[in-house]
């Protein structure tokens, strides 16, 4: 029996594949960055990762690196928090819950429709359509017996759509997100930085140990936010560290679109795309509701209702002039609710489908 041999870029050594994805990232990121696209430092590497993965590339971002990325992004967002998340939630909780449950309901209905059509098994369709953090949905899907490859395809395809559309909306609505390149290497006090990273890493490890969904992001984010708003610590991260984190996040998303997964999911491609577009349109209507009722900025409302991955939405929010506290309140609350009711919904809808 002949062993399956890698094709395309997969035949090259891993070091050479990384060199190729790095060069492609430079080529895709530079024009986006120069024209002021928010989150260009994530979108460019994501596009490069997709190109390499579809060309047969076999490299993946190591789990340890992705853990570090989540910790850095959590600290970055915590540095921007200027008001109490609980206060934000309590002030407008009826409308916030309405928006969150509406997104969950529509995403669940999309999963039920795909399962009902017979294109995918019930639990796979539900977890693939769930509007939570992609990494958390993958872990939970595996625990409940879904096809993880198909769930990954559906989740990351939605992340790709949401991140790309949100970046375009941010750019063309005048939200420029570029930091001057010379600012990347401005000095930052090393001892406070080391202490801050140590706190973030320990909190991330604790979040994983406690099996908190997206714990490597949410736990450091919660602790650092409290420390920052109380004045206990001042969070200052070097720009070069954020650039690395954005690139690794983009690669982590892009490199997941392998040819094997696309071939495995080809029957589900059209229904998945249609369900994503329907969910994006519905999220746009919910964003319009938030703008009309609460008077928030349109991009803030859109990012708050976007059914994308928590970390990618956080990067786009941090790269734009929006109310990050409001965005993260809705995104975090939805993730918590999906985590608690997701298994029950998956079983219920799979049985009905």
TAPERA-V309866 format. One record per helix or strand of 2 or more residues. SS is the DSSP state (@ for helix, = for strand). FROM is the first residue (numbers start at 1). LEN is the number of residues. If there is no record, write none. Layout:
# TAPERA-V309866
ss	from	len
SS	FROM	LEN
SS	FROM	LEN
This chain:
# TAPERA-V309866
ss	from	len
@	8	4
@	14	21
@	40	15
@	63	16
@	85	7
@	93	24
@	122	8
@	134	10
@	148	25
@	181	5
@	190	20
@	215	15
@	239	16
@	259	6
@	266	29
@	298	8
@	310	9
@	324	29
